Amino acid sequence: MPPRIIRILPAGHGWTLEFDGADMKAQRFPTMEAAIAAGWGVARQSNAELHIHRHDGNLRLRTACGDKQQEP
């Protein structure tokens, strides 16, 4: 089952990509930029929401992917 929500969260000295609603293992990245790039790719492929969190854990950005009207 594809993830419904993909979260980018701070994790120690890097960033983690977590998949809510799917049996996918979390992925770790050294930078927020790398995690965001990977998260966008997965979110677009699986029509999921992408939630990007700040260092303090608060939500920075929430967006739905896969909507044809929102793609550039």
Phi and psi restraints in degrees (range 20) as a CNS / XPLOR table:
assign (resid 1 and name C) (resid 2 and name N)
       (resid 2 and name CA) (resid 2 and name C) 1.0 -70.2 20.0 2
assign (resid 2 and name N) (resid 2 and name CA)
       (resid 2 and name C) (resid 3 and name N) 1.0 153.2 20.0 2
assign (resid 2 and name C) (resid 3 and name N)
       (resid 3 and name CA) (resid 3 and name C) 1.0 -66.7 20.0 2
assign (resid 3 and name N) (resid 3 and name CA)
       (resid 3 and name C) (resid 4 and name N) 1.0 145.6 20.0 2
assign (resid 3 and name C) (resid 4 and name N)
       (resid 4 and name CA) (resid 4 and name C) 1.0 -92.8 20.0 2
assign (resid 4 and name N) (resid 4 and name CA)
       (resid 4 and name C) (resid 5 and name N) 1.0 -34.1 20.0 2
assign (resid 4 and name C) (resid 5 and name N)
       (resid 5 and name CA) (resid 5 and name C) 1.0 -133.3 20.0 2
assign (resid 5 and name N) (resid 5 and name CA)
       (resid 5 and name C) (resid 6 and name N) 1.0 131.8 20.0 2
assign (resid 5 and name C) (resid 6 and name N)
       (resid 6 and name CA) (resid 6 and name C) 1.0 -112.0 20.0 2
assign (resid 6 and name N) (resid 6 and name CA)
       (resid 6 and name C) (resid 7 and name N) 1.0 126.9 20.0 2
assign (resid 6 and name C) (resid 7 and name N)
       (resid 7 and name CA) (resid 7 and name C) 1.0 -114.4 20.0 2
assign (resid 7 and name N) (resid 7 and name CA)
       (resid 7 and name C) (resid 8 and name N) 1.0 136.5 20.0 2
assign (resid 7 and name C) (resid 8 and name N)
       (resid 8 and name CA) (resid 8 and name C) 1.0 -109.0 20.0 2
assign (resid 8 and name N) (resid 8 and name CA)
       (resid 8 and name C) (resid 9 and name N) 1.0 115.9 20.0 2
assign (resid 8 and name C) (resid 9 and name N)
       (resid 9 and name CA) (resid 9 and name C) 1.0 -127.2 20.0 2
assign (resid 9 and name N) (resid 9 and name CA)
       (resid 9 and name C) (resid 10 and name N) 1.0 147.2 20.0 2
assign (resid 9 and name C) (resid 10 and name N)
       (resid 10 and name CA) (resid 10 and name C) 1.0 -66.6 20.0 2
assign (resid 10 and name N) (resid 10 and name CA)
       (resid 10 and name C) (resid 11 and name N) 1.0 143.3 20.0 2
assign (resid 10 and name C) (resid 11 and name N)
       (resid 11 and name CA) (resid 11 and name C) 1.0 -146.6 20.0 2
assign (resid 11 and name N) (resid 11 and name CA)
       (resid 11 and name C) (resid 12 and name N) 1.0 93.2 20.0 2
assign (resid 11 and name C) (resid 12 and name N)
       (resid 12 and name CA) (resid 12 and name C) 1.0 62.4 20.0 2
assign (resid 12 and name N) (resid 12 and name CA)
       (resid 12 and name C) (resid 13 and name N) 1.0 -113.5 20.0 2
assign (resid 12 and name C) (resid 13 and name N)
       (resid 13 and name CA) (resid 13 and name C) 1.0 -103.3 20.0 2
assign (resid 13 and name N) (resid 13 and name CA)
       (resid 13 and name C) (resid 14 and name N) 1.0 29.2 20.0 2
assign (resid 13 and name C) (resid 14 and name N)
       (resid 14 and name CA) (resid 14 and name C) 1.0 -163.3 20.0 2
assign (resid 14 and name N) (resid 14 and name CA)
       (resid 14 and name C) (resid 15 and name N) 1.0 -155.3 20.0 2
assign (resid 14 and name C) (resid 15 and name N)
       (resid 15 and name CA) (resid 15 and name C) 1.0 -134.9 20.0 2
assign (resid 15 and name N) (resid 15 and name CA)
       (resid 15 and name C) (resid 16 and name N) 1.0 147.8 20.0 2
assign (resid 15 and name C) (resid 16 and name N)
       (resid 16 and name CA) (resid 16 and name C) 1.0 -118.8 20.0 2
assign (resid 16 and name N) (resid 16 and name CA)
       (resid 16 and name C) (resid 17 and name N) 1.0 140.3 20.0 2
assign (resid 16 and name C) (resid 17 and name N)
       (resid 17 and name CA) (resid 17 and name C) 1.0 -104.1 20.0 2
assign (resid 17 and name N) (resid 17 and name CA)
       (resid 17 and name C) (resid 18 and name N) 1.0 115.3 20.0 2
assign (resid 17 and name C) (resid 18 and name N)
       (resid 18 and name CA) (resid 18 and name C) 1.0 -114.2 20.0 2
assign (resid 18 and name N) (resid 18 and name CA)
       (resid 18 and name C) (resid 19 and name N) 1.0 147.4 20.0 2
assign (resid 18 and name C) (resid 19 and name N)
       (resid 19 and name CA) (resid 19 and name C) 1.0 -118.4 20.0 2
assign (resid 19 and name N) (resid 19 and name CA)
       (resid 19 and name C) (resid 20 and name N) 1.0 107.1 20.0 2
assign (resid 19 and name C) (resid 20 and name N)
       (resid 20 and name CA) (resid 20 and name C) 1.0 -83.5 20.0 2
assign (resid 20 and name N) (resid 20 and name CA)
       (resid 20 and name C) (resid 21 and name N) 1.0 137.1 20.0 2
assign (resid 20 and name C) (resid 21 and name N)
       (resid 21 and name CA) (resid 21 and name C) 1.0 81.4 20.0 2
assign (resid 21 and name N) (resid 21 and name CA)
       (resid 21 and name C) (resid 22 and name N) 1.0 17.3 20.0 2
assign (resid 21 and name C) (resid 22 and name N)
       (resid 22 and name CA) (resid 22 and name C) 1.0 -146.7 20.0 2
assign (resid 22 and name N) (resid 22 and name CA)
       (resid 22 and name C) (resid 23 and name N) 1.0 154.4 20.0 2
assign (resid 22 and name C) (resid 23 and name N)
       (resid 23 and name CA) (resid 23 and name C) 1.0 -91.3 20.0 2
assign (resid 23 and name N) (resid 23 and name CA)
       (resid 23 and name C) (resid 24 and name N) 1.0 58.3 20.0 2
assign (resid 23 and name C) (resid 24 and name N)
       (resid 24 and name CA) (resid 24 and name C) 1.0 -114.4 20.0 2
assign (resid 24 and name N) (resid 24 and name CA)
       (resid 24 and name C) (resid 25 and name N) 1.0 139.4 20.0 2
assign (resid 24 and name C) (resid 25 and name N)
       (resid 25 and name CA) (resid 25 and name C) 1.0 -75.4 20.0 2
assign (resid 25 and name N) (resid 25 and name CA)
       (resid 25 and name C) (resid 26 and name N) 1.0 140.3 20.0 2
assign (resid 25 and name C) (resid 26 and name N)
       (resid 26 and name CA) (resid 26 and name C) 1.0 -61.7 20.0 2
assign (resid 26 and name N) (resid 26 and name CA)
       (resid 26 and name C) (resid 27 and name N) 1.0 148.3 20.0 2
assign (resid 26 and name C) (resid 27 and name N)
       (resid 27 and name CA) (resid 27 and name C) 1.0 -116.1 20.0 2
assign (resid 27 and name N) (resid 27 and name CA)
       (resid 27 and name C) (resid 28 and name N) 1.0 142.7 20.0 2
assign (resid 27 and name C) (resid 28 and name N)
       (resid 28 and name CA) (resid 28 and name C) 1.0 -109.1 20.0 2
assign (resid 28 and name N) (resid 28 and name CA)
       (resid 28 and name C) (resid 29 and name N) 1.0 144.9 20.0 2
assign (resid 28 and name C) (resid 29 and name N)
       (resid 29 and name CA) (resid 29 and name C) 1.0 -136.0 20.0 2
assign (resid 29 and name N) (resid 29 and name CA)
       (resid 29 and name C) (resid 30 and name N) 1.0 149.2 20.0 2
assign (resid 29 and name C) (resid 30 and name N)
       (resid 30 and name CA) (resid 30 and name C) 1.0 -73.8 20.0 2
assign (resid 30 and name N) (resid 30 and name CA)
       (resid 30 and name C) (resid 31 and name N) 1.0 -26.6 20.0 2
assign (resid 30 and name C) (resid 31 and name N)
       (resid 31 and name CA) (resid 31 and name C) 1.0 -129.7 20.0 2
assign (resid 31 and name N) (resid 31 and name CA)
       (resid 31 and name C) (resid 32 and name N) 1.0 157.1 20.0 2
assign (resid 31 and name C) (resid 32 and name N)
       (resid 32 and name CA) (resid 32 and name C) 1.0 -63.3 20.0 2
assign (resid 32 and name N) (resid 32 and name CA)
       (resid 32 and name C) (resid 33 and name N) 1.0 -39.2 20.0 2
assign (resid 32 and name C) (resid 33 and name N)
       (resid 33 and name CA) (resid 33 and name C) 1.0 -60.5 20.0 2
assign (resid 33 and name N) (resid 33 and name CA)
       (resid 33 and name C) (resid 34 and name N) 1.0 -43.1 20.0 2
assign (resid 33 and name C) (resid 34 and name N)
       (resid 34 and name CA) (resid 34 and name C) 1.0 -65.4 20.0 2
assign (resid 34 and name N) (resid 34 and name CA)
       (resid 34 and name C) (resid 35 and name N) 1.0 -39.8 20.0 2
assign (resid 34 and name C) (resid 35 and name N)
       (resid 35 and name CA) (resid 35 and name C) 1.0 -66.3 20.0 2
assign (resid 35 and name N) (resid 35 and name CA)
       (resid 35 and name C) (resid 36 and name N) 1.0 -40.5 20.0 2
assign (resid 35 and name C) (resid 36 and name N)
       (resid 36 and name CA) (resid 36 and name C) 1.0 -64.9 20.0 2
assign (resid 36 and name N) (resid 36 and name CA)
       (resid 36 and name C) (resid 37 and name N) 1.0 -44.1 20.0 2
assign (resid 36 and name C) (resid 37 and name N)
       (resid 37 and name CA) (resid 37 and name C) 1.0 -59.3 20.0 2
assign (resid 37 and name N) (resid 37 and name CA)
       (resid 37 and name C) (resid 38 and name N) 1.0 -45.8 20.0 2
assign (resid 37 and name C) (resid 38 and name N)
       (resid 38 and name CA) (resid 38 and name C) 1.0 -66.9 20.0 2
assign (resid 38 and name N) (resid 38 and name CA)
       (resid 38 and name C) (resid 39 and name N) 1.0 -40.9 20.0 2
assign (resid 38 and name C) (resid 39 and name N)
       (resid 39 and name CA) (resid 39 and name C) 1.0 -62.7 20.0 2
assign (resid 39 and name N) (resid 39 and name CA)
       (resid 39 and name C) (resid 40 and name N) 1.0 -42.5 20.0 2
assign (resid 39 and name C) (resid 40 and name N)
       (resid 40 and name CA) (resid 40 and name C) 1.0 -60.1 20.0 2
assign (resid 40 and name N) (resid 40 and name CA)
       (resid 40 and name C) (resid 41 and name N) 1.0 -43.8 20.0 2
assign (resid 40 and name C) (resid 41 and name N)
       (resid 41 and name CA) (resid 41 and name C) 1.0 -60.3 20.0 2
assign (resid 41 and name N) (resid 41 and name CA)
       (resid 41 and name C) (resid 42 and name N) 1.0 -47.4 20.0 2
assign (resid 41 and name C) (resid 42 and name N)
       (resid 42 and name CA) (resid 42 and name C) 1.0 -67.9 20.0 2
assign (resid 42 and name N) (resid 42 and name CA)
       (resid 42 and name C) (resid 43 and name N) 1.0 -41.5 20.0 2
assign (resid 42 and name C) (resid 43 and name N)
       (resid 43 and name CA) (resid 43 and name C) 1.0 -62.7 20.0 2
assign (resid 43 and name N) (resid 43 and name CA)
       (resid 43 and name C) (resid 44 and name N) 1.0 -41.2 20.0 2
assign (resid 43 and name C) (resid 44 and name N)
       (resid 44 and name CA) (resid 44 and name C) 1.0 -66.3 20.0 2
assign (resid 44 and name N) (resid 44 and name CA)
       (resid 44 and name C) (resid 45 and name N) 1.0 -42.9 20.0 2
assign (resid 44 and name C) (resid 45 and name N)
       (resid 45 and name CA) (resid 45 and name C) 1.0 -65.8 20.0 2
assign (resid 45 and name N) (resid 45 and name CA)
       (resid 45 and name C) (resid 46 and name N) 1.0 -36.0 20.0 2
assign (resid 45 and name C) (resid 46 and name N)
       (resid 46 and name CA) (resid 46 and name C) 1.0 -104.3 20.0 2
assign (resid 46 and name N) (resid 46 and name CA)
       (resid 46 and name C) (resid 47 and name N) 1.0 7.8 20.0 2
assign (resid 46 and name C) (resid 47 and name N)
       (resid 47 and name CA) (resid 47 and name C) 1.0 57.2 20.0 2
assign (resid 47 and name N) (resid 47 and name CA)
       (resid 47 and name C) (resid 48 and name N) 1.0 44.3 20.0 2
assign (resid 47 and name C) (resid 48 and name N)
       (resid 48 and name CA) (resid 48 and name C) 1.0 -107.9 20.0 2
assign (resid 48 and name N) (resid 48 and name CA)
       (resid 48 and name C) (resid 49 and name N) 1.0 166.9 20.0 2
assign (resid 48 and name C) (resid 49 and name N)
       (resid 49 and name CA) (resid 49 and name C) 1.0 -83.7 20.0 2
assign (resid 49 and name N) (resid 49 and name CA)
       (resid 49 and name C) (resid 50 and name N) 1.0 143.7 20.0 2
assign (resid 49 and name C) (resid 50 and name N)
       (resid 50 and name CA) (resid 50 and name C) 1.0 -112.8 20.0 2
assign (resid 50 and name N) (resid 50 and name CA)
       (resid 50 and name C) (resid 51 and name N) 1.0 124.0 20.0 2
assign (resid 50 and name C) (resid 51 and name N)
       (resid 51 and name CA) (resid 51 and name C) 1.0 -115.3 20.0 2
assign (resid 51 and name N) (resid 51 and name CA)
       (resid 51 and name C) (resid 52 and name N) 1.0 120.1 20.0 2
assign (resid 51 and name C) (resid 52 and name N)
       (resid 52 and name CA) (resid 52 and name C) 1.0 -108.4 20.0 2
assign (resid 52 and name N) (resid 52 and name CA)
       (resid 52 and name C) (resid 53 and name N) 1.0 124.1 20.0 2
assign (resid 52 and name C) (resid 53 and name N)
       (resid 53 and name CA) (resid 53 and name C) 1.0 -104.3 20.0 2
assign (resid 53 and name N) (resid 53 and name CA)
       (resid 53 and name C) (resid 54 and name N) 1.0 154.5 20.0 2
assign (resid 53 and name C) (resid 54 and name N)
       (resid 54 and name CA) (resid 54 and name C) 1.0 -82.2 20.0 2
assign (resid 54 and name N) (resid 54 and name CA)
       (resid 54 and name C) (resid 55 and name N) 1.0 175.9 20.0 2
assign (resid 54 and name C) (resid 55 and name N)
       (resid 55 and name CA) (resid 55 and name C) 1.0 -58.0 20.0 2
assign (resid 55 and name N) (resid 55 and name CA)
       (resid 55 and name C) (resid 56 and name N) 1.0 -32.5 20.0 2
assign (resid 55 and name C) (resid 56 and name N)
       (resid 56 and name CA) (resid 56 and name C) 1.0 -83.3 20.0 2
assign (resid 56 and name N) (resid 56 and name CA)
       (resid 56 and name C) (resid 57 and name N) 1.0 -0.6 20.0 2
assign (resid 56 and name C) (resid 57 and name N)
       (resid 57 and name CA) (resid 57 and name C) 1.0 94.3 20.0 2
assign (resid 57 and name N) (resid 57 and name CA)
       (resid 57 and name C) (resid 58 and name N) 1.0 -14.1 20.0 2
assign (resid 57 and name C) (resid 58 and name N)
       (resid 58 and name CA) (resid 58 and name C) 1.0 -70.1 20.0 2
assign (resid 58 and name N) (resid 58 and name CA)
       (resid 58 and name C) (resid 59 and name N) 1.0 152.2 20.0 2
assign (resid 58 and name C) (resid 59 and name N)
       (resid 59 and name CA) (resid 59 and name C) 1.0 -70.7 20.0 2
assign (resid 59 and name N) (resid 59 and name CA)
       (resid 59 and name C) (resid 60 and name N) 1.0 129.0 20.0 2
assign (resid 59 and name C) (resid 60 and name N)
       (resid 60 and name CA) (resid 60 and name C) 1.0 -98.7 20.0 2
assign (resid 60 and name N) (resid 60 and name CA)
       (resid 60 and name C) (resid 61 and name N) 1.0 -44.3 20.0 2
assign (resid 60 and name C) (resid 61 and name N)
       (resid 61 and name CA) (resid 61 and name C) 1.0 -148.8 20.0 2
assign (resid 61 and name N) (resid 61 and name CA)
       (resid 61 and name C) (resid 62 and name N) 1.0 139.1 20.0 2
assign (resid 61 and name C) (resid 62 and name N)
       (resid 62 and name CA) (resid 62 and name C) 1.0 -132.5 20.0 2
assign (resid 62 and name N) (resid 62 and name CA)
       (resid 62 and name C) (resid 63 and name N) 1.0 125.5 20.0 2
assign (resid 62 and name C) (resid 63 and name N)
       (resid 63 and name CA) (resid 63 and name C) 1.0 -146.3 20.0 2
assign (resid 63 and name N) (resid 63 and name CA)
       (resid 63 and name C) (resid 64 and name N) 1.0 148.4 20.0 2
assign (resid 63 and name C) (resid 64 and name N)
       (resid 64 and name CA) (resid 64 and name C) 1.0 -93.8 20.0 2
assign (resid 64 and name N) (resid 64 and name CA)
       (resid 64 and name C) (resid 65 and name N) 1.0 133.8 20.0 2
assign (resid 64 and name C) (resid 65 and name N)
       (resid 65 and name CA) (resid 65 and name C) 1.0 -108.4 20.0 2
assign (resid 65 and name N) (resid 65 and name CA)
       (resid 65 and name C) (resid 66 and name N) 1.0 157.5 20.0 2
assign (resid 65 and name C) (resid 66 and name N)
       (resid 66 and name CA) (resid 66 and name C) 1.0 93.4 20.0 2
assign (resid 66 and name N) (resid 66 and name CA)
       (resid 66 and name C) (resid 67 and name N) 1.0 -8.0 20.0 2
assign (resid 66 and name C) (resid 67 and name N)
       (resid 67 and name CA) (resid 67 and name C) 1.0 -76.3 20.0 2
assign (resid 67 and name N) (resid 67 and name CA)
       (resid 67 and name C) (resid 68 and name N) 1.0 117.2 20.0 2
assign (resid 67 and name C) (resid 68 and name N)
       (resid 68 and name CA) (resid 68 and name C) 1.0 -57.6 20.0 2
assign (resid 68 and name N) (resid 68 and name CA)
       (resid 68 and name C) (resid 69 and name N) 1.0 -30.2 20.0 2
assign (resid 68 and name C) (resid 69 and name N)
       (resid 69 and name CA) (resid 69 and name C) 1.0 -72.6 20.0 2
assign (resid 69 and name N) (resid 69 and name CA)
       (resid 69 and name C) (resid 70 and name N) 1.0 -23.7 20.0 2
assign (resid 69 and name C) (resid 70 and name N)
       (resid 70 and name CA) (resid 70 and name C) 1.0 -91.6 20.0 2
assign (resid 70 and name N) (resid 70 and name CA)
       (resid 70 and name C) (resid 71 and name N) 1.0 -14.2 20.0 2
assign (resid 70 and name C) (resid 71 and name N)
       (resid 71 and name CA) (resid 71 and name C) 1.0 -74.3 20.0 2
assign (resid 71 and name N) (resid 71 and name CA)
       (resid 71 and name C) (resid 72 and name N) 1.0 142.1 20.0 2
